[in-house]
């Protein structure tokens, strides 16, 4: 940029596991480095975010945070001294525990923009601490879907500062070329390859995929279901696959680093998550030209427009997932239209660089 700024941004994320919030903090820190800002991450020493930052040579400071760290005045003062020594102009926090500790510390340190990014549609408790933090500490609250904004304000209308809320959707870099020459699975005969990629947890609802596969097999539908991801439910899901004799039709791939190769391997993406803030995976899938089927819950309707770029199934009904999979196969013309609509929506609504211009305007104030 011509007027390259010298402001310093701290991305404060103490979560140990890797997820959508960690990806956003990492990629946003990197993007703002490219825009000329000084950025650094604060994260737990052994977190996946720390490992990623070290690998990609993004400055980070290891700092362990617990749920009750904000009750320790020494830890608050140490955090404030860190922010002041780094001359931080803007701090962006991730977890509630980050907000309680680093938010108060940032206020003490005189940080101009104190931002909390909320990534899940969980209700906000009406406590004196939350009222104090949201009204007196925070300058902005970033939400990545309208659904999250509703969940924060619902029941708190008398005090929640809606004027501080900023909607910044998750996104993808639409200027980067898509890699199309690699696959993780090669289609056999005329089978329809169905994909899913997510942590193997209760929230992500993979059990509905197994139920869907059972229905498709009973209807003699020619398909292969590949599931990318790892997690605590891996053994349970494999047990369901074995119980229903779906070993030939369903495969758990484990963790996949090369997501473009995964996307290149599938015809349709099925996403039975029980709730989402704003599903990165759905956006990335549309960007890769893969139509999606998801439950009609949370923020999914902000990404999937039923019948236009995918399908929204009745929540928690595997039979509906199976129905839309079979409907999708019926018309090549419909598939082409779904793909074109999805790619167009990504350019209009989920371009990461354009969406982050909103954050840059805040930082430069």
Secondary structure, DSSP 4 states (H G I P E B T S, - for coil): -TT----EEEEE---SS--HHHHHHHHHHHHHHHTT-EEEEEE-TT-HHHHHHHHHT--EEE----TTGGG-HHHHHHHHHHHHHTT-SEEEE-SHHHIIIIIHHHHHHT-SEEEEEE-S-PPPP--HHHHHIIIII-SEEEESSHHHHHHHHTT-TTT--GGGEEE----B-TTSPPP-S--SS---TTPEEEEEES-SSGGGTHHHHHHHHHHHHHTT--EEEEEE---TTHHHHHHHHHHTT-TTTEEEEE--S-HHHHHTT-SEEEE--S--SS-HHHHHHHHTT--EEEES-TTGGGT--BTTTEEEEPTT-HHHHHHHHHHHHT-HHHHHHHHHHHHHHHHHH-BHHHHHHHHHHHHT-
